[in-house]
Amino acid sequence: MRAAKSRAYADGIRKPDRDVSRRTKPSAGLLGNFARVRGPAARQGVVRYPRRVSFGKSLYLLVTPKGGRLWQYRYRFQGREKLLSFGGYPDVSMGNARARGRAARQLLEFGIDTSERRKELRHMPGERV
């Protein structure tokens, strides 16, 4: 591999002649490098086994071999690990999933289990929206 030529400037710092910042690879999109496969399957976004792509603060996108992409929020409540699902990727945007994760985190700070709260709201009598 060839090293970039450099020049000395008045301040004594040597800087490269060409822009080396362009060497970075282009973004792999929403799924990053986790869902990359070689061959024709790569164009379809196929993975061999379910993978979790992390988006920070316990928010994940679960990518399944059949092409499903589901938002999940993992958390611990009273020493047990729990999982809260927000829906599929095209239907639930990344911003919406992050907002739901933030709301779940706020409920956990007050000592409310988000999955139990969700079940209670589902079984309340009255009109469903």
MMTF fields as JSON, N, C-alpha, C and O atoms, coordinates in Angstrom:
{
  "mmtfVersion": "1.0.0",
  "mmtfProducer": "UNKNOWN",
  "numBonds": 515,
  "numAtoms": 516,
  "numGroups": 129,
  "numChains": 1,
  "numModels": 1,
  "chainsPerModel": [1],
  "groupsPerChain": [129],
  "chainIdList": ["A"],
  "bondAtomList": [4, 2, 8, 6, 12, 10, 16, 14, 20, 18, 24, 22, 28, 26, 32, 30, 36, 34, 40, 38, 44, 42, 48, 46, 52, 50, 56, 54, 60, 58, 64, 62, 68, 66, 72, 70, 76, 74, 80, 78, 84, 82, 88, 86, 92, 90, 96, 94, 100, 98, 104, 102, 108, 106, 112, 110, 116, 114, 120, 118, 124, 122, 128, 126, 132, 130, 136, 134, 140, 138, 144, 142, 148, 146, 152, 150, 156, 154, 160, 158, 164, 162, 168, 166, 172, 170, 176, 174, 180, 178, 184, 182, 188, 186, 192, 190, 196, 194, 200, 198, 204, 202, 208, 206, 212, 210, 216, 214, 220, 218, 224, 222, 228, 226, 232, 230, 236, 234, 240, 238, 244, 242, 248, 246, 252, 250, 256, 254, 260, 258, 264, 262, 268, 266, 272, 270, 276, 274, 280, 278, 284, 282, 288, 286, 292, 290, 296, 294, 300, 298, 304, 302, 308, 306, 312, 310, 316, 314, 320, 318, 324, 322, 328, 326, 332, 330, 336, 334, 340, 338, 344, 342, 348, 346, 352, 350, 356, 354, 360, 358, 364, 362, 368, 366, 372, 370, 376, 374, 380, 378, 384, 382, 388, 386, 392, 390, 396, 394, 400, 398, 404, 402, 408, 406, 412, 410, 416, 414, 420, 418, 424, 422, 428, 426, 432, 430, 436, 434, 440, 438, 444, 442, 448, 446, 452, 450, 456, 454, 460, 458, 464, 462, 468, 466, 472, 470, 476, 474, 480, 478, 484, 482, 488, 486, 492, 490, 496, 494, 500, 498, 504, 502, 508, 506, 512, 510],
  "bondOrderList": [1, 1, 1, 1, 1, 1, 1, 1, 1, 1, 1, 1, 1, 1, 1, 1, 1, 1, 1, 1, 1, 1, 1, 1, 1, 1, 1, 1, 1, 1, 1, 1, 1, 1, 1, 1, 1, 1, 1, 1, 1, 1, 1, 1, 1, 1, 1, 1, 1, 1, 1, 1, 1, 1, 1, 1, 1, 1, 1, 1, 1, 1, 1, 1, 1, 1, 1, 1, 1, 1, 1, 1, 1, 1, 1, 1, 1, 1, 1, 1, 1, 1, 1, 1, 1, 1, 1, 1, 1, 1, 1, 1, 1, 1, 1, 1, 1, 1, 1, 1, 1, 1, 1, 1, 1, 1, 1, 1, 1, 1, 1, 1, 1, 1, 1, 1, 1, 1, 1, 1, 1, 1, 1, 1, 1, 1, 1, 1],
  "groupList": [{"groupName": "MET", "atomNameList": ["N", "CA", "C", "O"], "elementList": ["N", "C", "C", "O"], "formalChargeList": [0, 0, 0, 0], "bondAtomList": [1, 0, 2, 1, 3, 2], "bondOrderList": [1, 1, 2], "singleLetterCode": "M", "chemCompType": "L-PEPTIDE LINKING"}, {"groupName": "ARG", "atomNameList": ["N", "CA", "C", "O"], "elementList": ["N", "C", "C", "O"], "formalChargeList": [0, 0, 0, 0], "bondAtomList": [1, 0, 2, 1, 3, 2], "bondOrderList": [1, 1, 2], "singleLetterCode": "R", "chemCompType": "L-PEPTIDE LINKING"}, {"groupName": "ALA", "atomNameList": ["N", "CA", "C", "O"], "elementList": ["N", "C", "C", "O"], "formalChargeList": [0, 0, 0, 0], "bondAtomList": [1, 0, 2, 1, 3, 2], "bondOrderList": [1, 1, 2], "singleLetterCode": "A", "chemCompType": "L-PEPTIDE LINKING"}, {"groupName": "LYS", "atomNameList": ["N", "CA", "C", "O"], "elementList": ["N", "C", "C", "O"], "formalChargeList": [0, 0, 0, 0], "bondAtomList": [1, 0, 2, 1, 3, 2], "bondOrderList": [1, 1, 2], "singleLetterCode": "K", "chemCompType": "L-PEPTIDE LINKING"}, {"groupName": "SER", "atomNameList": ["N", "CA", "C", "O"], "elementList": ["N", "C", "C", "O"], "formalChargeList": [0, 0, 0, 0], "bondAtomList": [1, 0, 2, 1, 3, 2], "bondOrderList": [1, 1, 2], "singleLetterCode": "S", "chemCompType": "L-PEPTIDE LINKING"}, {"groupName": "TYR", "atomNameList": ["N", "CA", "C", "O"], "elementList": ["N", "C", "C", "O"], "formalChargeList": [0, 0, 0, 0], "bondAtomList": [1, 0, 2, 1, 3, 2], "bondOrderList": [1, 1, 2], "singleLetterCode": "Y", "chemCompType": "L-PEPTIDE LINKING"}, {"groupName": "ASP", "atomNameList": ["N", "CA", "C", "O"], "elementList": ["N", "C", "C", "O"], "formalChargeList": [0, 0, 0, 0], "bondAtomList": [1, 0, 2, 1, 3, 2], "bondOrderList": [1, 1, 2], "singleLetterCode": "D", "chemCompType": "L-PEPTIDE LINKING"}, {"groupName": "GLY", "atomNameList": ["N", "CA", "C", "O"], "elementList": ["N", "C", "C", "O"], "formalChargeList": [0, 0, 0, 0], "bondAtomList": [1, 0, 2, 1, 3, 2], "bondOrderList": [1, 1, 2], "singleLetterCode": "G", "chemCompType": "PEPTIDE LINKING"}, {"groupName": "ILE", "atomNameList": ["N", "CA", "C", "O"], "elementList": ["N", "C", "C", "O"], "formalChargeList": [0, 0, 0, 0], "bondAtomList": [1, 0, 2, 1, 3, 2], "bondOrderList": [1, 1, 2], "singleLetterCode": "I", "chemCompType": "L-PEPTIDE LINKING"}, {"groupName": "PRO", "atomNameList": ["N", "CA", "C", "O"], "elementList": ["N", "C", "C", "O"], "formalChargeList": [0, 0, 0, 0], "bondAtomList": [1, 0, 2, 1, 3, 2], "bondOrderList": [1, 1, 2], "singleLetterCode": "P", "chemCompType": "L-PEPTIDE LINKING"}, {"groupName": "VAL", "atomNameList": ["N", "CA", "C", "O"], "elementList": ["N", "C", "C", "O"], "formalChargeList": [0, 0, 0, 0], "bondAtomList": [1, 0, 2, 1, 3, 2], "bondOrderList": [1, 1, 2], "singleLetterCode": "V", "chemCompType": "L-PEPTIDE LINKING"}, {"groupName": "THR", "atomNameList": ["N", "CA", "C", "O"], "elementList": ["N", "C", "C", "O"], "formalChargeList": [0, 0, 0, 0], "bondAtomList": [1, 0, 2, 1, 3, 2], "bondOrderList": [1, 1, 2], "singleLetterCode": "T", "chemCompType": "L-PEPTIDE LINKING"}, {"groupName": "LEU", "atomNameList": ["N", "CA", "C", "O"], "elementList": ["N", "C", "C", "O"], "formalChargeList": [0, 0, 0, 0], "bondAtomList": [1, 0, 2, 1, 3, 2], "bondOrderList": [1, 1, 2], "singleLetterCode": "L", "chemCompType": "L-PEPTIDE LINKING"}, {"groupName": "ASN", "atomNameList": ["N", "CA", "C", "O"], "elementList": ["N", "C", "C", "O"], "formalChargeList": [0, 0, 0, 0], "bondAtomList": [1, 0, 2, 1, 3, 2], "bondOrderList": [1, 1, 2], "singleLetterCode": "N", "chemCompType": "L-PEPTIDE LINKING"}, {"groupName": "PHE", "atomNameList": ["N", "CA", "C", "O"], "elementList": ["N", "C", "C", "O"], "formalChargeList": [0, 0, 0, 0], "bondAtomList": [1, 0, 2, 1, 3, 2], "bondOrderList": [1, 1, 2], "singleLetterCode": "F", "chemCompType": "L-PEPTIDE LINKING"}, {"groupName": "GLN", "atomNameList": ["N", "CA", "C", "O"], "elementList": ["N", "C", "C", "O"], "formalChargeList": [0, 0, 0, 0], "bondAtomList": [1, 0, 2, 1, 3, 2], "bondOrderList": [1, 1, 2], "singleLetterCode": "Q", "chemCompType": "L-PEPTIDE LINKING"}, {"groupName": "TRP", "atomNameList": ["N", "CA", "C", "O"], "elementList": ["N", "C", "C", "O"], "formalChargeList": [0, 0, 0, 0], "bondAtomList": [1, 0, 2, 1, 3, 2], "bondOrderList": [1, 1, 2], "singleLetterCode": "W", "chemCompType": "L-PEPTIDE LINKING"}, {"groupName": "GLU", "atomNameList": ["N", "CA", "C", "O"], "elementList": ["N", "C", "C", "O"], "formalChargeList": [0, 0, 0, 0], "bondAtomList": [1, 0, 2, 1, 3, 2], "bondOrderList": [1, 1, 2], "singleLetterCode": "E", "chemCompType": "L-PEPTIDE LINKING"}, {"groupName": "HIS", "atomNameList": ["N", "CA", "C", "O"], "elementList": ["N", "C", "C", "O"], "formalChargeList": [0, 0, 0, 0], "bondAtomList": [1, 0, 2, 1, 3, 2], "bondOrderList": [1, 1, 2], "singleLetterCode": "H", "chemCompType": "L-PEPTIDE LINKING"}],
  "groupTypeList": [0, 1, 2, 2, 3, 4, 1, 2, 5, 2, 6, 7, 8, 1, 3, 9, 6, 1, 6, 10, 4, 1, 1, 11, 3, 9, 4, 2, 7, 12, 12, 7, 13, 14, 2, 1, 10, 1, 7, 9, 2, 2, 1, 15, 7, 10, 10, 1, 5, 9, 1, 1, 10, 4, 14, 7, 3, 4, 12, 5, 12, 12, 10, 11, 9, 3, 7, 7, 1, 12, 16, 15, 5, 1, 5, 1, 14, 15, 7, 1, 17, 3, 12, 12, 4, 14, 7, 7, 5, 9, 6, 10, 4, 0, 7, 13, 2, 1, 2, 1, 7, 1, 2, 2, 1, 15, 12, 12, 17, 14, 7, 8, 6, 11, 4, 17, 1, 1, 3, 17, 12, 1, 18, 0, 9, 7, 17, 1, 10],
  "groupIdList": [1, 2, 3, 4, 5, 6, 7, 8, 9, 10, 11, 12, 13, 14, 15, 16, 17, 18, 19, 20, 21, 22, 23, 24, 25, 26, 27, 28, 29, 30, 31, 32, 33, 34, 35, 36, 37, 38, 39, 40, 41, 42, 43, 44, 45, 46, 47, 48, 49, 50, 51, 52, 53, 54, 55, 56, 57, 58, 59, 60, 61, 62, 63, 64, 65, 66, 67, 68, 69, 70, 71, 72, 73, 74, 75, 76, 77, 78, 79, 80, 81, 82, 83, 84, 85, 86, 87, 88, 89, 90, 91, 92, 93, 94, 95, 96, 97, 98, 99, 100, 101, 102, 103, 104, 105, 106, 107, 108, 109, 110, 111, 112, 113, 114, 115, 116, 117, 118, 119, 120, 121, 122, 123, 124, 125, 126, 127, 128, 129],
  "secStructList": [7, 7, 7, 7, 7, 3, 3, 3, 7, 6, 6, 1, 7, 3, 3, 3, 1, 1, 7, 4, 4, 4, 4, 1, 7, 7, 7, 7, 7, 6, 6, 6, 6, 6, 6, 7, 7, 1, 1, 2, 2, 2, 2, 2, 6, 7, 7, 1, 1, 7, 3, 3, 3, 3, 7, 1, 6, 6, 3, 3, 3, 3, 3, 7, 6, 6, 1, 7, 3, 3, 3, 3, 3, 3, 3, 3, 3, 6, 6, 3, 3, 3, 3, 3, 3, 3, 3, 3, 6, 6, 6, 1, 7, 2, 2, 2, 2, 2, 2, 2, 2, 2, 2, 2, 2, 2, 2, 2, 2, 6, 6, 7, 7, 2, 2, 2, 2, 2, 2, 2, 2, 2, 6, 7, 1, 1, 7, 7, 7],
  "xCoordList": [0.84, 0.0, 0.891, 1.932, 0.485, 1.273, 0.929, -0.25, 1.893, 1.654, 1.383, 1.92, 0.558, 0.253, 1.435, 2.052, 1.751, 2.819, 2.351, 1.154, 3.297, 2.909, 3.867, 5.002, 3.389, 4.191, 4.334, 3.469, 5.444, 5.641, 5.11, 5.401, 4.345, 3.817, 4.601, 5.468, 4.3, 5.04, 4.967, 5.917, 3.838, 3.699, 4.396, 4.364, 5.026, 5.783, 4.973, 5.523, 3.676, 2.819, 2.788, 2.581, 2.993, 2.961, 1.533, 0.894, 1.046, -0.323, -0.285, 0.577, -1.194, -1.185, -1.601, -2.363, -1.088, -1.419, -2.875, -3.523, -3.389, -4.757, -5.643, -5.165, -6.922, -7.892, -8.031, -8.556, -7.561, -7.635, -8.959, -9.235, -9.782, -11.061, -12.039, -13.03, -11.797, -12.689, -12.539, -13.301, -11.595, -11.355, -12.402, -12.446, -13.237, -14.256, -15.279, -15.555, -15.83, -16.822, -18.155, -18.43, -18.986, -20.299, -21.153, -20.913, -22.141, -23.012, -23.737, -24.161, -23.876, -24.542, -26.048, -26.752, -26.552, -27.995, -28.434, -27.626, -29.727, -30.322, -29.806, -29.644, -29.547, -29.146, -27.654, -27.209, -26.872, -25.432, -24.788, -25.3, -23.689, -22.972, -23.538, -23.082, -24.517, -25.027, -25.789, -25.748, -26.48, -27.332, -26.69, -27.397, -25.378, -24.717, -24.433, -23.884, -24.811, -24.585, -24.037, -24.338, -23.245, -22.694, -23.646, -24.498, -23.498, -24.272, -25.594, -25.797, -26.514, -27.795, -28.65, -29.515, -28.413, -29.197, -28.895, -29.727, -27.725, -27.337, -28.238, -28.541, -28.668, -29.531, -30.919, -31.615, -31.331, -32.657, -32.639, -33.703, -31.481, -31.386, -31.663, -32.226, -31.286, -31.566, -30.468, -29.286, -30.864, -29.905, -30.152, -31.255, -29.136, -29.266, -29.959, -30.626, -29.813, -30.44, -30.854, -30.328, -31.786, -32.244, -31.081, -30.259, -31.028, -29.961, -30.573, -31.627, -29.904, -30.325, -29.374, -28.165, -29.922, -29.125, -29.424, -30.571, -28.415, -28.596, -28.682, -27.943, -29.593, -29.723, -29.495, -29.866, -28.895, -28.555, -29.695, -30.868, -29.329, -30.272, -31.283, -32.478, -30.806, -31.591, -32.659, -33.59, -32.543, -33.472, -32.809, -31.682, -33.523, -32.973, -33.941, -35.15, -33.384, -34.178, -33.859, -32.73, -34.84, -34.658, -34.892, -35.984, -33.866, -33.957, -34.053, -33.156, -35.14, -35.369, -34.986, -34.932, -34.724, -34.36, -35.439, -35.122, -36.69, -37.77, -38.003, -38.897, -37.201, -37.291, -38.017, -38.139, -38.502, -39.19, -38.212, -37.107, -38.624, -37.797, -38.686, -39.627, -38.387, -39.23, -38.45, -37.315, -39.067, -38.449, -38.691, -39.816, -37.63, -37.746, -36.971, -35.921, -37.512, -36.855, -36.646, -37.607, -35.393, -35.06, -34.784, -34.104, -35.32, -35.114, -35.187, -35.583, -34.795, -34.868, -35.826, -35.795, -36.684, -37.599, -37.629, -37.941, -37.308, -37.234, -36.337, -36.679, -35.194, -34.204, -34.46, -33.668, -35.538, -35.85, -35.716, -36.088, -35.176, -35.055, -36.366, -36.936, -36.842, -38.105, -37.918, -36.927, -38.888, -38.82, -40.138, -41.211, -40.053, -41.227, -41.105, -40.096, -42.109, -42.069, -42.897, -43.956, -42.392, -43.067, -43.703, -44.494, -43.389, -43.97, -42.894, -41.701, -43.324, -42.405, -41.774, -42.306, -40.614, -39.85, -40.572, -40.614, -41.133, -41.71, -42.894, -43.112, -43.653, -44.831, -44.443, -45.044, -43.456, -42.981, -41.607, -40.649, -41.515, -40.252, -39.237, -39.581, -37.987, -36.944, -37.217, -37.019, -37.665, -37.971, -39.097, -39.05, -40.117, -41.246, -40.809, -41.23, -39.973, -39.485, -38.638, -38.735, -37.809, -36.995, -37.869, -37.588, -38.933, -39.848, -40.56, -40.728, -40.976, -41.625, -40.648, -41.03, -39.397, -38.375, -38.139, -37.977, -38.121, -37.96, -39.126, -38.921, -40.351, -41.53, -41.477, -41.817, -41.051, -40.934, -39.882, -40.076, -38.782, -37.715, -38.208, -37.85, -39.043, -39.579, -40.521, -40.505, -41.343, -42.224, -41.402, -41.756, -40.315, -39.462, -38.818, -38.61, -38.498, -37.925, -38.898, -38.481, -40.206, -41.225, -41.619, -42.495, -40.971, -41.245, -42.443, -43.034, -42.81, -43.947, -43.415, -42.605, -43.867, -43.456, -44.222, -45.452, -43.509, -44.149, -44.985, -46.043, -44.536, -45.321, -46.604, -47.644, -46.542, -47.753, -48.723, -49.935, -48.196, -49.03, -49.731, -50.895, -49.014, -49.572, -50.718, -51.746, -50.523, -51.571, -52.817, -53.942, -52.607, -53.736, -54.528, -55.759, -53.833, -54.525, -55.277, -56.32, -54.782, -55.455, -56.777, -57.744, -56.813, -57.999, -58.948, -59.869, -58.756, -59.669, -60.984, -60.981, -62.104, -63.387, -63.518, -62.969, -64.241, -64.449, -64.108, -63.863, -64.096, -63.836, -62.362, -61.48, -62.114, -60.726, -60.379, -61.192, -59.188, -58.742, -57.851, -57.368],
  "yCoordList": [-1.167, 0.0, 1.237, 1.259, 2.248, 3.449, 4.49, 4.738, 5.086, 6.113, 7.443, 7.704, 8.274, 9.589, 10.522, 10.532, 11.316, 12.303, 13.405, 13.663, 14.051, 15.128, 16.293, 16.135, 17.463, 18.683, 19.236, 19.047, 19.919, 20.584, 22.006, 22.697, 22.443, 23.8, 24.641, 24.128, 25.921, 26.857, 26.469, 26.696, 25.881, 25.516, 24.203, 23.755, 23.581, 22.37, 21.094, 20.004, 21.205, 20.027, 19.554, 20.348, 18.264, 17.712, 17.289, 16.575, 17.729, 17.414, 16.691, 16.992, 15.746, 15.014, 15.904, 16.854, 15.584, 16.341, 16.151, 17.102, 14.949, 14.697, 14.437, 14.195, 14.497, 14.32, 12.828, 12.063, 12.42, 11.011, 10.68, 9.509, 11.679, 11.411, 10.726, 10.159, 10.759, 10.121, 8.613, 7.93, 8.087, 6.648, 5.857, 4.632, 6.527, 5.81, 5.206, 5.759, 4.083, 3.408, 4.13, 4.738, 4.074, 4.692, 3.966, 2.801, 4.667, 4.087, 2.87, 2.86, 1.844, 0.611, 0.698, -0.298, 1.873, 2.045, 1.758, 1.743, 1.532, 1.359, 0.127, 0.156, -0.948, -2.19, -2.265, -3.181, -1.35, -1.364, -2.59, -3.134, -3.029, -4.18, -5.495, -6.559, -5.458, -6.677, -7.554, -8.779, -6.945, -7.721, -7.945, -8.204, -7.854, -7.998, -9.462, -10.181, -9.892, -11.248, -11.129, -10.161, -12.09, -12.033, -12.647, -13.463, -12.251, -12.836, -12.136, -11.024, -12.789, -12.16, -11.902, -11.026, -12.662, -12.456, -11.106, -10.569, -10.552, -9.276, -8.155, -7.233, -8.219, -7.165, -7.208, -6.193, -8.369, -8.5, -8.296, -8.304, -8.115, -7.907, -9.165, -9.081, -10.322, -11.601, -11.909, -11.689, -12.416, -12.859, -14.339, -14.836, -15.038, -16.484, -16.833, -17.864, -16.007, -16.258, -14.91, -13.88, -14.889, -13.605, -12.823, -13.375, -11.548, -10.695, -9.462, -8.982, -8.965, -7.738, -6.621, -6.726, -5.554, -4.377, -3.335, -2.914, -2.92, -2.008, -0.561, -0.139, 0.182, 1.609, 2.424, 3.597, 1.821, 2.515, 2.539, 2.481, 2.627, 2.709, 1.571, 1.793, 0.356, -0.885, -0.994, -1.788, -0.217, -0.306, -1.108, -0.818, -2.121, -3.015, -3.147, -2.981, -3.451, -3.838, -5.303, -5.642, -6.17, -7.601, -7.89, -7.649, -8.409, -8.741, -10.256, -10.969, -10.75, -12.189, -12.706, -11.93, -14.0, -14.56, -14.394, -14.324, -14.33, -14.179, -12.732, -12.445, -11.822, -10.422, -9.508, -8.314, -10.02, -9.179, -8.314, -8.747, -7.089, -6.182, -5.614, -4.872, -5.963, -5.605, -4.785, -5.119, -3.711, -2.893, -3.54, -3.927, -3.659, -4.229, -3.382, -2.822, -3.302, -2.583, -3.587, -4.16, -3.796, -4.742, -3.954, -2.928, -4.452, -3.768, -4.777, -5.928, -4.318, -5.154, -4.486, -3.273, -5.324, -4.829, -5.847, -7.017, -5.409, -6.249, -7.469, -8.586, -7.235, -8.275, -9.225, -10.139, -9.032, -9.899, -9.119, -7.949, -9.798, -9.164, -9.321, -10.411, -8.216, -8.225, -7.596, -6.913, -7.84, -7.389, -6.723, -7.27, -5.556, -4.819, -4.594, -4.058, -4.992, -4.836, -3.618, -3.348, -2.89, -1.675, -1.816, -0.956, -2.873, -3.054, -3.223, -3.218, -3.373, -3.584, -2.302, -1.215, -2.432, -1.254, -0.34, 0.862, -0.797, 0.219, 0.94, 2.124, 0.237, 0.844, 1.781, 2.843, 1.4, 2.218, 2.771, 2.012, 4.077, 4.692, 4.658, 4.35, 4.977, 4.969, 6.036, 5.792, 7.203, 8.266, 7.882, 8.166, 7.233, 6.786, 5.709, 5.725, 4.78, 3.721, 4.317, 3.885, 5.304, 5.952, 6.691, 6.684, 7.334, 8.046, 7.062, 7.339, 5.924, 4.911, 4.331, 4.045, 4.158, 3.683, 4.681, 4.301, 5.981, 7.036, 7.025, 7.168, 6.854, 6.821, 5.611, 5.715, 4.467, 3.262, 3.469, 3.035, 4.122, 4.381, 5.297, 5.115, 6.295, 7.199, 6.462, 6.713, 5.553, 4.766, 3.89, 3.733, 3.323, 2.481, 3.293, 2.774, 4.566, 5.418, 5.635, 5.802, 5.635, 5.791, 4.472, 4.442, 3.364, 2.066, 1.352, 0.483, 1.707, 1.082, 0.143, 0.545, -1.11, -2.075, -1.758, -1.787, -1.458, -1.004, -2.088, -1.787, -3.333, -4.387, -4.666, -4.929, -4.612, -4.808, -3.649, -3.853, -2.453, -1.269, -1.381, -1.007, -1.894, -2.072, -3.093, -2.9, -4.189, -5.216, -4.649, -4.942, -3.842, -3.23, -2.327, -2.347, -1.545, -0.636, -1.413, -0.955, -2.56, -3.37, -3.939, -4.05, -4.295, -4.955, -3.992, -4.434, -2.694, -1.711, -1.695, -1.749, -1.619, -1.53, -0.171, 0.825, -0.148, 1.12, 1.021, -0.064, 2.156, 2.213, 1.977, 2.48, 1.219, 0.982, 1.925, 2.196, 2.408, 3.357, 2.659, 3.286],
  "zCoordList": [0.0, 0.0, 0.0, 0.657, -0.728, -0.88, 0.167, 0.414, 0.769, 1.77, 1.07, -0.007, 1.678, 1.111, 1.314, 2.379, 0.278, 0.409, 1.334, 1.455, 1.984, 2.887, 2.74, 2.289, 3.129, 3.075, 4.486, 5.341, 4.703, 5.989, 5.871, 4.895, 6.845, 6.86, 7.851, 8.558, 7.905, 8.754, 10.228, 10.976, 10.651, 12.063, 12.391, 13.537, 11.397, 11.646, 11.568, 11.727, 11.325, 11.241, 9.797, 8.879, 9.601, 8.246, 7.917, 8.691, 6.775, 6.367, 5.03, 4.205, 4.787, 3.511, 2.345, 2.523, 1.129, -0.075, -0.481, -0.919, -0.343, -0.759, 0.465, 1.573, 0.22, 1.302, 1.622, 0.813, 2.797, 3.183, 3.853, 4.112, 4.141, 4.794, 3.845, 4.306, 2.544, 1.578, 1.557, 0.871, 2.277, 2.263, 3.026, 2.919, 3.786, 4.551, 3.6, 2.535, 3.987, 3.156, 3.282, 4.317, 2.25, 2.358, 3.39, 3.708, 3.899, 4.921, 4.368, 3.213, 5.202, 4.778, 4.985, 4.817, 5.348, 5.509, 6.931, 7.86, 7.083, 8.397, 9.12, 10.34, 8.402, 9.043, 9.305, 9.997, 8.787, 9.01, 8.401, 7.423, 8.951, 8.429, 8.951, 8.531, 9.854, 10.462, 9.483, 9.588, 8.537, 7.649, 6.29, 5.316, 6.2, 4.914, 4.621, 5.456, 3.432, 2.967, 1.551, 0.853, 1.123, -0.23, -1.243, -0.892, -2.494, -3.577, -3.789, -3.301, -4.527, -4.842, -3.614, -3.63, -2.543, -1.324, -0.691, 0.04, -0.959, -0.362, -0.851, -0.095, -2.094, -2.628, -2.016, -1.989, -1.525, -0.936, 0.574, 1.193, 1.189, 2.632, 3.43, 4.521, 2.925, 3.582, 4.599, 4.332, 5.759, 6.765, 7.023, 6.796, 7.493, 7.711, 9.017, 9.104, 10.015, 11.308, 11.895, 11.474, 12.86, 13.415, 14.026, 14.758, 13.714, 14.24, 14.882, 14.464, 15.892, 16.56, 16.175, 16.379, 15.62, 15.275, 16.347, 16.498, 17.084, 18.206, 17.727, 16.837, 18.332, 18.059, 19.32, 19.377, 20.321, 21.562, 22.552, 22.181, 23.824, 24.94, 24.917, 25.113, 24.678, 24.73, 23.648, 23.784, 22.584, 21.463, 20.348, 19.946, 19.855, 18.832, 17.678, 17.834, 16.507, 15.358, 15.113, 14.76, 15.296, 15.081, 13.606, 13.091, 12.919, 11.5, 11.402, 11.853, 10.815, 10.717, 9.324, 8.37, 9.203, 7.892, 6.822, 5.635, 7.221, 6.241, 5.831, 5.035, 6.373, 5.948, 6.914, 6.64, 8.031, 9.006, 9.776, 10.101, 10.065, 10.87, 11.967, 11.688, 13.21, 14.341, 15.361, 15.701, 15.847, 16.894, 18.24, 18.556, 19.042, 20.382, 21.381, 21.065, 22.594, 23.687, 24.815, 25.329, 25.195, 26.263, 27.54, 27.519, 28.647, 29.922, 31.057, 30.868, 32.24, 33.442, 34.417, 34.623, 35.014, 36.027, 37.149, 36.926, 38.347, 39.541, 39.315, 39.702, 38.686, 38.497, 37.333, 37.106, 36.598, 35.46, 34.166, 34.077, 33.169, 31.858, 31.103, 31.049, 30.518, 29.794, 28.425, 28.166, 27.555, 26.176, 25.804, 26.057, 25.21, 24.777, 23.276, 22.816, 22.507, 21.056, 20.645, 21.212, 19.649, 19.189, 17.823, 17.436, 17.067, 15.741, 14.686, 14.991, 13.448, 12.328, 11.847, 12.07, 11.172, 10.746, 9.764, 10.027, 8.676, 7.788, 8.43, 8.174, 9.258, 9.888, 11.025, 11.186, 11.805, 12.926, 12.547, 12.394, 12.398, 11.982, 13.126, 14.267, 12.802, 13.822, 14.883, 16.073, 14.46, 15.42, 16.35, 17.547, 15.799, 16.606, 17.595, 18.752, 17.155, 18.047, 19.172, 20.32, 18.842, 19.885, 20.88, 22.078, 20.391, 21.293, 22.223, 23.41, 21.689, 22.525, 23.546, 24.681, 23.148, 24.08, 25.203, 26.363, 24.843, 25.843, 26.829, 28.034, 26.319, 27.189, 28.12, 29.298, 27.593, 28.421, 29.51, 30.646, 29.179, 30.147, 31.27, 32.434, 30.901, 31.919, 32.867, 34.072, 32.333, 33.209, 34.153, 35.322, 33.653, 34.496, 35.617, 36.714, 35.351, 36.401, 37.548, 38.694, 37.245, 38.27, 38.916, 39.78, 38.499, 39.09, 38.485, 39.126, 37.258, 36.584, 35.515, 34.679, 35.537, 34.518, 33.242, 33.233, 32.173, 30.944, 30.27, 29.719, 30.303, 29.655, 30.429, 29.825, 31.765, 32.57, 32.366, 32.291, 32.277, 32.035, 30.678, 30.534, 29.704, 28.367, 28.39, 27.742, 29.152, 29.266, 29.951, 29.547, 30.985, 31.688, 30.759, 30.766, 29.969, 29.043, 27.971, 27.506, 27.572, 26.571, 27.079, 26.324, 28.357, 28.922, 29.608, 30.295, 29.446, 30.032, 29.25, 28.021, 29.968, 29.239, 28.575, 29.046, 27.493, 26.803, 25.339, 24.812, 24.696, 23.267, 22.956, 23.652, 21.92, 21.496, 20.37, 19.486, 20.416, 19.399, 18.404, 17.462]
}
